[in-house]
């Protein structure tokens, strides 16, 4: 019986293996770690945001290489869209819960998702081999070989689902890129995405570590000439801001980090602008600050304005506005209020870089999509080779889109690989 080899037992790899086995193929799933799905267990802060029901899924993806990421992602996300992914898990008896279109297992536990996938691997008799790190692939005598330092696995088709460089402690160490290169595939640059940003001026981080607040954030090239950026990359987001001692993060920053990475990759200077009081326009915020200053009288400015935000953040804003936290709030109250309101609505932070791969959720960049047929996930260069998941130059925003891509591309690759070897069986007969 002809065999499909799948390299990498993350979400894409398990989906590919299950689909190929369902289609009648004999499947061997090879994983370098001692257990499958380690990175899956971390997704959604352990709750596993499976997919997103928002319309226009394909348009949410971006790439660093040539071509339209949305066009490339289209066939997989149409064949196995959010509804299909939800149906797949619900058919396994795993109930789901959606919040604003973000879909989670009802258990709110990623372990539930991993257990459901493992049950299907067992049901369809997928041979799972863990602690088998693939270091080389090649096509020889019509078969694909996947080699560890001590053993060689052989199959009629091979699906590369070896992940990226994000969270390397879970096995995503970037070695899959080398395997793709061995088969003749080109790579774009590889960069952290959905990650914390490091400002050029770290005073906000140093003085306000631990602060969380709701913001509206926008990002652009310092010169304002960012027209080269794809439309799929966001320029403005709202959500929580989290300030750490070395970087800033939170949902709003994560969503914009993909744009920052693209600007940095192009040698440009991204500037993140924060509106710390999006619920008020500048005039209304000024009125509130004037009222607070006058009510405080001779109390220090830090005390007078400290009710509006975290004290550490207020102190930082005062210093940035040129106001001593200790000086009288009531003196020149209107002048102080206008300066503080103007700054709080337009905090500009030039970005120097991102956290490393150990601190990002996914990667931007990967295997160039031009060498892959989006209708099947098959290599255009090497017959019988397929790709799925984060190894490809496709990344999406927070909200389940990256797992959606993993499942959709994995299912499509598994189905296509099974069809490929079935055609081969017919030819042999």
C-alpha positions in Angstrom: 0.0 0.0 0.0 1.4 3.4 -1.0 2.3 5.8 1.8 2.1 9.5 2.6 4.8 10.8 4.9 3.9 13.9 7.0 6.8 15.8 8.6 5.6 17.8 11.7 2.8 16.9 14.1 1.5 20.4 14.8 -2.0 21.5 13.8 -1.3 21.5 10.0 0.5 18.1 10.2 -2.2 16.4 12.2 -4.9 17.8 9.9 -2.9 16.6 6.8 -2.4 13.2 8.2 -6.0 12.7 9.2 -7.3 13.9 5.8 -4.9 11.7 3.8 -5.8 8.7 5.9 -9.5 9.4 5.6 -9.0 9.4 1.8 -7.6 5.9 2.0 -3.8 6.5 2.2 -1.4 4.8 4.5 0.1 7.6 6.6 3.2 8.0 8.7 3.4 11.2 10.8 6.9 12.2 11.9 7.5 14.5 14.9 10.8 15.7 16.2 9.5 16.4 19.7 8.5 13.7 22.2 4.8 14.4 21.7 2.6 16.0 19.1 0.9 19.4 19.3 3.1 21.1 21.9 2.7 24.6 20.3 -1.1 24.0 19.9 -1.4 23.7 23.6 -0.1 27.3 24.0 -2.5 28.9 21.5 -5.1 31.4 22.7 -3.4 31.5 26.1 -4.1 27.8 26.4 -7.7 28.2 25.3 -7.1 27.5 21.6 -8.7 30.0 19.3 -9.5 27.5 16.5 -10.8 29.8 13.8 -12.7 33.0 13.1 -16.2 33.3 11.6 -15.6 36.8 10.1 -16.2 37.0 6.4 -13.4 37.4 3.9 -10.9 35.0 5.6 -8.5 34.8 2.7 -8.1 38.6 2.6 -6.8 38.6 6.2 -3.5 36.9 5.2 -0.2 38.6 4.4 3.2 37.5 3.0 6.6 39.0 2.6 7.2 37.7 -0.9 5.8 38.4 -4.3 2.2 37.7 -5.1 -1.1 38.2 -3.3 -1.3 36.3 -0.1 -5.1 36.4 -0.2 -5.2 34.9 -3.7 -2.9 32.1 -2.6 -4.8 31.4 0.6 -8.2 31.5 -1.3 -8.5 27.8 -2.5 -7.6 26.3 0.9 -9.9 28.7 2.9 -12.7 28.2 0.4 -12.4 24.4 0.4 -12.0 24.2 4.2 -13.2 27.5 5.5 -14.2 28.4 9.1 -17.5 26.5 8.9 -15.8 23.4 7.7 -13.2 23.6 10.5 -16.0 24.0 13.0 -17.9 21.1 11.5 -14.8 18.9 11.6 -14.5 19.3 15.3 -18.2 19.2 16.1 -18.4 15.9 14.2 -15.9 14.6 16.6 -18.3 15.4 19.5 -16.3 18.5 20.6 -18.7 21.4 21.2 -17.6 24.9 20.3 -18.2 28.4 21.7 -17.9 31.6 19.7 -17.3 35.1 21.0 -17.5 38.0 18.5 -16.7 35.4 15.8 -13.6 34.0 17.6 -14.2 30.2 18.0 -12.9 28.2 20.9 -13.6 24.7 22.2 -16.4 24.9 24.8 -14.0 23.5 27.3 -11.8 26.6 26.8 -8.9 24.2 26.8 -6.4 23.5 24.0 -5.9 20.1 25.5 -9.4 19.2 24.3 -8.5 20.1 20.7 -5.2 18.1 20.8 -7.0 15.1 22.3 -9.7 15.2 19.5 -7.0 15.3 16.8 -5.0 12.4 18.5 -8.2 10.4 18.6 -8.6 10.8 14.8 -5.0 9.8 14.2 -5.7 6.6 16.1 -9.1 6.0 14.5 -7.6 6.2 11.0 -4.5 4.2 11.9 -2.0 6.9 11.3 1.4 5.8 12.4 2.8 8.5 14.7 6.5 8.5 15.3 7.8 11.0 17.9 11.3 12.0 18.7 12.1 11.5 15.0 13.9 14.7 13.9 14.0 14.9 10.1 17.3 16.3 8.9 17.2 15.6 5.2 14.6 14.9 2.5 15.1 13.8 -1.0 13.4 12.0 -3.9 15.0 8.8 -5.0 13.9 6.1 -7.4 10.4 7.6 -7.4 10.0 7.7 -3.6 10.4 10.4 -1.1 12.8 9.8 1.7 12.7 11.6 5.1 15.9 10.9 7.1 16.7 11.2 10.7 20.3 10.8 11.9 19.7 7.1 12.3 16.8 6.0 10.1 15.2 6.7 6.7 11.4 6.7 6.1 10.2 6.2 2.6 6.9 7.2 1.0 5.2 8.0 -2.3 4.3 11.5 -1.2 5.6 13.8 1.5 3.9 16.8 3.2 6.1 19.3 4.9 4.3 20.8 7.9 7.4 21.6 10.0 6.3 25.0 11.2 8.4 28.1 11.5 10.8 29.7 14.0 8.2 30.9 16.4 8.3 29.4 19.9 11.3 27.2 19.2 11.1 25.4 22.5 8.0 23.6 21.1 10.0 22.2 18.2 9.4 25.1 15.7 13.1 25.7 15.3 13.1 26.7 11.6 14.6 23.4 10.4 11.7 22.9 8.1 13.0 25.8 6.0 16.2 23.9 5.3 14.2 20.8 4.3 12.2 22.9 1.8 15.5 24.4 0.4 16.8 20.8 -0.1 13.9 20.3 -2.5 14.8 23.4 -4.4 12.3 25.8 -2.8 13.2 29.5 -2.2 12.6 31.3 1.0 11.7 34.9 1.9 13.2 36.6 4.9 11.9 35.1 8.2 10.8 37.6 10.9 8.8 37.5 14.2 5.1 38.4 13.8 2.2 38.8 16.3 4.9 39.9 18.7 5.8 42.7 21.1 7.5 45.8 19.8 10.6 47.4 21.2 10.4 51.3 21.1 13.6 53.3 20.3 12.9 55.2 23.6 12.4 52.7 26.3 11.4 55.1 29.0 7.7 54.0 28.7 8.8 50.4 29.4 11.1 51.3 32.2 8.7 53.6 34.0 5.4 51.8 33.3 6.2 48.1 33.4 3.1 46.2 34.4 0.6 48.8 33.2 -2.4 47.6 31.1 -4.9 50.0 29.4 -7.3 50.2 26.5 -5.9 52.1 23.5 -6.4 52.8 19.9 -3.1 52.4 18.0 -1.9 53.2 14.5 1.3 52.5 12.7 3.0 54.1 9.7 6.4 54.8 8.2 8.0 57.8 9.9 8.1 59.6 6.5 4.4 58.8 5.9 5.2 57.1 2.6 3.8 53.6 3.4 1.8 53.1 0.2 3.9 50.1 -0.7 2.4 48.1 2.2 -0.2 45.5 1.2 -3.9 46.3 2.0 -4.1 43.1 4.1 -1.7 44.7 6.7 -3.6 46.7 9.3 -2.7 50.3 10.0 -5.1 50.9 13.0 -6.3 48.7 15.8 -8.0 49.0 19.2 -7.6 46.8 22.2 -5.5 46.3 25.3 -1.9 47.7 25.6 0.4 45.8 27.9 3.7 47.4 29.0 6.6 45.3 29.9 10.1 46.2 31.1 11.6 45.6 27.6 8.7 45.9 25.1 5.0 46.8 24.6 2.4 44.2 23.6 -1.3 43.4 23.9 -3.8 42.7 21.2 -3.6 46.1 19.5 0.2 45.9 19.3 0.2 42.3 18.2 -2.1 43.1 15.3 0.0 46.0 14.2 3.3 44.1 14.7 3.0 42.5 11.2 3.0 46.0 9.7 5.9 47.0 11.8 7.9 43.9 10.7 7.1 44.7 7.1 8.4 48.3 7.5 11.5 47.1 9.4 12.2 44.4 6.8 12.1 47.1 4.1 14.7 49.2 6.0 12.1 51.8 7.0 11.3 53.4 10.4 7.9 52.5 11.8 6.2 54.8 14.2 3.5 53.5 16.6 1.0 56.2 17.6 -1.2 55.5 20.7 -4.4 57.2 21.7 -4.6 56.5 25.4 -8.1 58.0 25.8 -9.9 56.9 22.7 -13.2 57.2 24.5 -12.8 61.0 24.5 -12.0 63.5 21.8 -9.2 65.9 22.6 -11.5 68.7 23.5 -13.5 66.6 26.0 -10.3 65.2 27.5 -8.9 68.7 27.9 -12.1 69.7 29.7 -11.8 66.7 32.1 -8.2 67.5 32.8 -8.9 71.2 33.5 -11.6 70.2 35.9 -9.3 67.8 37.7 -6.5 70.4 37.9 -8.8 73.1 39.3 -10.4 70.7 41.8 -6.9 69.7 43.0 -5.7 73.2 43.6 -2.2 73.2 45.0 -2.0 69.4 45.1 0.8 67.9 42.9 -0.1 67.4 39.2 0.6 63.6 39.6 -2.1 63.5 42.2 -4.6 65.7 40.3 -4.4 63.7 37.1 -3.8 60.3 38.7 -7.5 59.4 38.6 -7.6 59.2 34.8 -5.1 56.4 34.3 -2.5 54.2 36.1 -0.3 56.4 38.3 2.9 55.2 36.6 1.5 56.1 33.2 0.3 59.5 34.3 3.8 60.3 35.8 5.4 59.2 32.5 3.0 61.4 30.4 3.6 64.4 32.7 7.3 64.1 32.2 7.0 63.7 28.5 4.8 66.8 28.4 7.4 68.8 30.3 5.3 69.0 33.5 6.9 68.1 36.8 4.7 65.6 38.7 5.3 67.5 41.9 4.3 71.0 40.7 1.0 72.5 41.6 -1.8 71.2 39.4 -3.9 74.4 39.7 -1.1 76.7 38.5 -1.6 77.3 34.8 -4.2 74.6 34.9 -5.5 75.1 31.4 -2.0 75.1 29.8 -1.1 71.9 31.6 -4.4 70.2 30.7 -4.1 71.1 27.0 -0.5 69.9 26.8 -1.3 66.6 28.6 -4.5 66.0 26.5 -2.6 66.6 23.2 0.1 64.2 24.2 -2.2 61.5 25.6 -4.1 61.4 22.3 -1.0 61.2 20.2 1.8 59.3 21.9 4.4 58.7 19.1 6.8 55.8 19.6 9.4 55.1 16.9 9.9 51.3 16.8 13.4 49.9 16.9 12.5 46.2 16.5 10.6 43.3 17.9 11.1 40.6 20.5 13.0 37.5 19.2 11.4 34.3 17.9 11.1 33.0 21.4 8.6 35.8 22.2 6.4 35.7 19.0 3.3 33.8 18.2 3.9 33.2 14.5 6.4 34.2 11.9 6.2 36.4 8.8 7.9 34.9 5.7 8.7 31.4 4.8 8.6 29.1 1.8 7.9 31.2 -1.3 4.3 30.7 -2.4 5.2 31.0 -6.1 6.7 27.5 -6.0 3.5 26.0 -4.6 0.2 25.3 -6.3 -2.5 26.9 -4.1 -5.2 24.6 -5.5 -3.5 21.5 -4.1 -0.6 22.7 -1.9 1.7 20.7 -4.2 5.2 21.7 -5.0 5.6 23.1 -8.5 9.2 21.9 -8.5 9.1 18.4 -7.1 6.3 15.9 -7.8 4.8 14.3 -4.7 5.9 17.1 -2.3 3.3 19.2 -0.5 3.3 22.0 2.0 0.9 23.2 4.8 0.8 25.5 7.7 3.2 28.1 9.0 6.2 26.9 7.0 4.7 28.8 4.0 5.0 32.6 3.5 1.5 33.1 4.9 0.6 34.7 8.2 -2.6 36.1 9.6 -3.8 38.4 12.4 -4.8 37.3 15.9 -8.2 35.8 16.3 -7.9 32.2 15.0 -6.7 33.0 11.5 -3.4 31.3 11.9 -4.9 28.1 13.2 -7.5 28.3 10.4 -4.7 28.4 7.9 -3.0 25.5 9.5 -6.1 23.3 9.4 -7.3 24.5 6.0 -3.9 24.1 4.2 -3.3 20.8 6.1 -6.6 19.3 5.0 -6.1 20.4 1.4 -2.5 19.1 1.3 -3.6 15.7 2.9 -6.5 15.3 0.5 -4.3 16.2 -2.5 -1.4 13.9 -1.5 -3.8 11.0 -1.1 -5.2 11.7 -4.6 -1.7 11.9 -6.0 -0.7 8.4 -4.8 -4.1 7.0 -5.7 -3.5 8.2 -9.3 -0.1 6.5 -9.1 -1.7 3.2 -7.9 -4.1 3.4 -10.9 -1.2 3.9 -13.3 0.8 1.0 -11.7 -2.2 -1.2 -12.1 
